[in-house]
Amino acid sequence: MQPATILAYGDSLSWGIIPNTRQRLAHDRRWPGILEAALTASGEAVRVIEDCLNGRRTVWDDPYKPGRNGLKSLAQSIEAHSPVSVLIILLGTNDFQSMHAYTAFHSAQGVAALVEAARRAPIEAGMPVPRIIVVAPPPITEPKGPLAPKFLGAASKCAGLANAYREIATALDCSFVDSNTVTSASRIDGIHLDADQHGALGRALVNVVAPLLARA
C-alpha cells in the first residue's frame, strides 16, 4: 500500500534552523521528522515531505530575497507531491518582520488565502484534495541575537495571532493547532524553535494528524 503523504509547508521554524546560527537540525530532530517517526511507530504508513523555506511569508514578498511569498508556490508544491493526504501550514512569523506593518489580522487573512489556494491546486483527476491543518506559530517574545533588528516590534504586531488563526480555520473547516499550548518560542532568540520544542510540537501533531489519515 502506498504510504499517505503529509506535506509540511512552512518557514525556518519548520526548516529547523538552530537559533542564532545558520545551521539546521537533523531531520529526526525537526518536528516533521519527529511527526513521521511517531506516526510510523503507531502503525501508520506515512511520509512527511518538508517544503520549508527560511523567510517565507504567508502571502507577501520579501523586498530583499526572491521567492518568499508562500502563496506563489503552494499550489505547485501540492501538485508536485500529490497525492497529498494532509497539508500542514505553519507560517506567519515572518509576516511580522520589522520591514512590514502587518498585524495578526493580516497574517490570518494570508493563511485564508493559502487555504483557498491549496483547495484549488491543479491535482490530477481522482487525487484527493488534502485535509488541512492550520498551525499558529508560537508568539514572538523579545527577539535576541543577530536577527533582533529584523524582528524589532514583532512581539506587539503578532499579538492575538492564535485567536485570529483559529477563527480562520473554523470558518474554512480546517483543523487548528495553537503551538503555544505545547511550546513557547525559542529561549535563545525568541523567534524560532529549540530542539526540545520541535519534539513537543511534532508529538502534539500526532493526535491531530492521525484522525485525518483515518478519515482519508
Secondary structure per residue as TSV (DSSP state, phi and psi in degrees):
chain	resnum	aa	ss	phi	psi
A	1	M	-	360.0	135.9
A	2	Q	-	-69.0	132.1
A	3	P	-	-66.1	149.6
A	4	A	E	-72.2	140.1
A	5	T	E	-98.9	129.3
A	6	I	E	-113.2	125.6
A	7	L	E	-105.2	118.7
A	8	A	E	-95.7	114.6
A	9	Y	E	-112.3	110.0
A	10	G	E	-155.4	-159.5
A	11	D	S	-124.4	-148.2
A	12	S	H	-68.0	-22.9
A	13	L	H	-63.7	-32.1
A	14	S	H	-96.0	-28.1
A	15	W	H	-61.1	-29.8
A	16	G	T	94.2	32.2
A	17	I	B	-62.5	138.8
A	18	I	-	-84.7	118.0
A	19	P	T	-50.2	138.6
A	20	N	T	66.7	19.5
A	21	T	S	-137.9	178.7
A	22	R	S	-111.4	21.7
A	23	Q	-	-92.7	165.4
A	24	R	B	-125.0	136.8
A	25	L	-	-63.6	151.0
A	26	A	-	-64.7	157.0
A	27	H	G	-54.1	-42.2
A	28	D	G	-77.4	1.0
A	29	R	G	-113.0	-2.3
A	30	R	S	-90.8	151.0
A	31	W	H	-58.7	-36.7
A	32	P	H	-62.5	-40.0
A	33	G	H	-67.8	-38.1
A	34	I	H	-65.8	-41.0
A	35	L	H	-61.1	-47.0
A	36	E	H	-60.4	-45.7
A	37	A	H	-62.8	-41.3
A	38	A	H	-68.1	-41.4
A	39	L	H	-66.0	-41.4
A	40	T	H	-62.3	-42.3
A	41	A	H	-63.8	-26.4
A	42	S	T	-86.4	-0.5
A	43	G	T	103.3	1.3
A	44	E	-	-81.2	139.3
A	45	A	-	-93.7	100.7
A	46	V	E	-140.0	160.8
A	47	R	E	-137.3	137.0
A	48	V	E	-105.9	117.9
A	49	I	E	-98.8	131.7
A	50	E	E	-99.7	118.9
A	51	D	E	-117.8	85.1
A	52	C	E	-130.2	124.5
A	53	L	-	-127.2	125.9
A	54	N	T	-57.3	132.2
A	55	G	T	85.5	-0.1
A	56	R	-	-64.9	133.8
A	57	R	B	-96.6	176.9
A	58	T	S	-71.1	-63.3
A	59	V	S	-135.1	12.3
A	60	W	-	-115.2	156.1
A	61	D	-	-84.9	152.3
A	62	D	-	-92.0	123.1
A	63	P	S	-67.2	-12.4
A	64	Y	S	-109.0	-23.3
A	65	K	S	-131.4	133.1
A	66	P	T	-75.9	159.0
A	67	G	T	79.8	15.2
A	68	R	-	-96.1	3.5
A	69	N	B	-85.1	109.2
A	70	G	G	-63.6	-27.1
A	71	L	G	-68.4	-29.2
A	72	K	G	-75.9	-16.5
A	73	S	T	-124.0	-4.9
A	74	L	H	-65.6	-49.6
A	75	A	H	-59.6	-40.3
A	76	Q	H	-68.9	-33.5
A	77	S	H	-64.6	-42.6
A	78	I	H	-64.2	-42.5
A	79	E	H	-61.9	-43.1
A	80	A	H	-65.8	-34.0
A	81	H	H	-104.6	5.3
A	82	S	-	-65.3	151.5
A	83	P	S	-77.7	131.1
A	84	V	-	-105.0	122.2
A	85	S	S	-82.4	-42.2
A	86	V	E	-136.5	131.8
A	87	L	E	-109.5	126.6
A	88	I	E	-110.8	118.2
A	89	I	E	-104.0	116.8
A	90	L	E	-128.3	89.4
A	91	L	-	-139.0	166.8
A	92	G	-	132.8	-32.9
A	93	T	G	-54.5	-43.6
A	94	N	G	-75.7	-12.3
A	95	D	G	-63.1	-20.3
A	96	F	G	-103.3	16.3
A	97	Q	S	-60.3	155.6
A	98	S	T	-63.1	-20.6
A	99	M	T	-75.0	-13.0
A	100	H	-	-110.2	155.0
A	101	A	-	-112.4	21.6
A	102	Y	-	-76.1	154.2
A	103	T	-	-115.6	-178.8
A	104	A	H	-57.9	-38.5
A	105	F	H	-58.3	-47.4
A	106	H	H	-63.8	-42.2
A	107	S	H	-64.1	-39.6
A	108	A	H	-64.0	-37.7
A	109	Q	H	-65.5	-34.1
A	110	G	H	-62.1	-42.5
A	111	V	H	-63.0	-40.2
A	112	A	H	-58.7	-42.4
A	113	A	H	-64.1	-35.9
A	114	L	H	-65.6	-42.2
A	115	V	H	-61.1	-45.9
A	116	E	H	-63.2	-40.0
A	117	A	H	-64.5	-39.9
A	118	A	H	-61.7	-38.6
A	119	R	H	-77.2	-13.3
A	120	R	T	-102.6	5.4
A	121	A	-	-57.4	141.5
A	122	P	-	-80.1	68.6
A	123	I	-	-80.7	162.1
A	124	E	-	-70.9	153.8
A	125	A	T	-57.1	134.0
A	126	G	T	89.7	-10.3
A	127	M	-	-86.1	150.6
A	128	P	-	-78.0	147.1
A	129	V	-	-76.3	124.3
A	130	P	-	-64.8	144.6
A	131	R	E	-73.9	144.1
A	132	I	E	-118.4	133.8
A	133	I	E	-113.8	122.3
A	134	V	E	-95.8	123.4
A	135	V	E	-113.2	122.8
A	136	A	E	-82.1	124.5
A	137	P	-	-66.2	157.6
A	138	P	-	-63.8	145.0
A	139	P	-	-58.3	138.6
A	140	I	-	-67.4	134.8
A	141	T	-	-98.3	-131.8
A	142	E	S	-89.0	110.1
A	143	P	-	-60.8	137.2
A	144	K	-	-132.8	153.3
A	145	G	S	89.2	-162.9
A	146	P	T	-59.2	-27.7
A	147	L	T	-90.2	0.6
A	148	A	T	-55.9	-45.1
A	149	P	G	-62.7	-33.7
A	150	K	G	-67.5	-26.9
A	151	F	G	-114.5	22.6
A	152	L	T	-59.3	126.7
A	153	G	T	83.3	0.9
A	154	A	H	-67.0	-33.3
A	155	A	H	-59.9	-39.4
A	156	S	H	-77.3	-35.8
A	157	K	H	-68.7	-30.3
A	158	C	T	-89.9	4.7
A	159	A	T	-57.3	133.2
A	160	G	T	82.7	12.3
A	161	L	H	-62.4	-44.9
A	162	A	H	-61.6	-43.2
A	163	N	H	-65.2	-39.0
A	164	A	H	-65.9	-39.7
A	165	Y	H	-68.7	-39.2
A	166	R	H	-61.1	-42.0
A	167	E	H	-62.8	-42.5
A	168	I	H	-65.0	-45.3
A	169	A	H	-61.0	-42.1
A	170	T	H	-64.2	-45.6
A	171	A	H	-63.6	-31.7
A	172	L	T	-102.7	11.2
A	173	D	T	58.4	47.4
A	174	C	-	-110.7	154.8
A	175	S	E	-72.7	156.3
A	176	F	E	-137.2	138.6
A	177	V	E	-131.8	126.2
A	178	D	E	-94.6	103.7
A	179	S	G	-62.5	-21.6
A	180	N	G	-68.5	-13.3
A	181	T	G	-78.2	-14.3
A	182	V	T	-120.8	-17.8
A	183	T	-	-159.3	152.4
A	184	S	-	-93.2	-179.9
A	185	A	S	-71.7	166.6
A	186	S	-	-49.3	137.1
A	187	R	T	-72.5	-16.1
A	188	I	T	-88.8	-49.8
A	189	D	T	-118.3	-4.8
A	190	G	S	73.7	10.2
A	191	I	S	-128.1	-53.0
A	192	H	S	-92.1	-154.2
A	193	L	-	-123.6	134.5
A	194	D	-	-79.2	167.3
A	195	A	H	-57.3	-44.3
A	196	D	H	-67.5	-27.7
A	197	Q	H	-72.9	-35.0
A	198	H	H	-57.8	-43.0
A	199	G	H	-61.7	-44.7
A	200	A	H	-62.8	-42.3
A	201	L	H	-69.3	-45.0
A	202	G	H	-59.0	-43.0
A	203	R	H	-69.1	-37.1
A	204	A	H	-65.2	-34.0
A	205	L	H	-70.8	-20.6
A	206	V	H	-55.8	-43.7
A	207	N	H	-70.0	-16.4
A	208	V	H	-95.4	-39.6
A	209	V	H	-72.4	-43.9
A	210	A	H	-55.5	-45.5
A	211	P	H	-63.4	-32.5
A	212	L	H	-69.3	-37.2
A	213	L	H	-64.4	-39.5
A	214	A	H	-63.1	-39.3
A	215	R	H	-70.9	-33.9
A	216	A	-	-67.0	360.0
